Amino acid sequence: MKAYKVNVNGNVYEITLEVIDKADIKAPVAAPAPAAAPAAPANPGSQGSVTISAPMPGTILKVNVANGQAVKKGDVLMVLEAMKMENEIMAPQDGTVSSVNVNAGASVEAGTTLCTLA
């Protein structure tokens, strides 16, 4: 064991480090490869509705779309406030809004369906 003093932003800390022999170090074990994701369909909108879910818990500040409205990929559908930050929820593809499931001011949990596209 070796003792050291470390200065961090003007604060002095005493730390102790263990000295190890190189023979004690084991080679890292590779993590198993993740299972292959199923292939995405060529046109995801052609198989029915696309669900837009809340990526995190928060509060809906604005809803920028209405039922039947056409949207393009990247259009801001709504704004979700989480941890004092405004997060834009964007359309993942071109389509038409099938349903809007939340209103401005609503509190949502992660995974809550916000709207669907067709």
N, C-alpha and C positions, 0 to 999 in steps of 0.2 A: 504494500500500500504506500502511496506517495501522497503527501499533503501539499496543497497549493492554496494561494490566496488569489482571488479573482476580483477585479474591480469592474463593476457594471454600473455605468451612469453615476459614478461617484460613490456607490455603495460597495463595500468590501465584503466578500464572502469567502469563507474557508471551505474548501472542498477536499475530499479524499478520493483518489482514483486507485483502482486495483490494477496492478501490473500483471498481465497474463502472458504465458508462454505461447508462442505461435503454434505449438503442437496442440494447445487446448482449443484453438479456434476451429470450428467445424464449418465446412463449406455450406453456403446457403442452400436450402432445399427449394427447388422451383415449385411455385404454386400450380395446382392443376389447372389446365386450360379451361376457360368457361365453356359451357355448352353452346353450340352454335345456335344463333337466333334464327327463327324461321324466316325464310325469304319474304320480303315485303312484296305485296302485289304491285303490278306495273302501274295501276291507277287506283290508289286506295279508296277514292271517293266512289268508284263504280260498284263497290260491294255493299253499299248501305251507308249508314250514318257513321260519322267520325266523332268520337266523344272527346271533348276538351275538358280536362280535369284540372283542379287546383294543384299546383306543384308543391304547395306548402300551406300551412294554416295562415289565415289572415282575414282582412276585411275588404270587401269589394268597394272601391271608391267610385268607379265609373263603369257603366255598361254602354259601349259604343255601337251595338248592333241590335237589330230587332228581328223577329221571325220573318222569314222570307227574303231577307236582305242578301244580296250577292256579295261575296267577299273574295279577295285575292290573297294568295299566299303572302304572309308577312303583315297583313292588315292587323291593327290593334283591335281586338275584340272587346277587351275590358282591362281595367287596371286593378291590381290586387295589392293592397298595402300589407306588408309583413315586416316586422321588426323596424318600423319607421322608414321603410324604403318602398317606393312605388315600383311594382313589377308589371310590365306590360305582358298581357296574355295575347299571343299572336296566332293568327290562323296558320295551321301547318300546311295548308294546301288551298287551292281555289275551291269554291263551293257556294252553297246557299245555306243560310242559317235555318236549321230545322226547328230548334227550340232554344230558348234562353231560360235557364233554370234558376237564376239568381237575380236579385235586384241590388242596386246601389245601397250600401250600408249593411249588407248581409255579412255575417261572420261565417267563414267556411273552414273546414278541416282539409288537410291534404287528401287528395283523391276524390273530393266532392266534384260531381259533374257540374260544370259551369254552363256549357252549352253544347249543342251538337250541330254538325254540318252534314249536308248531303251532297 
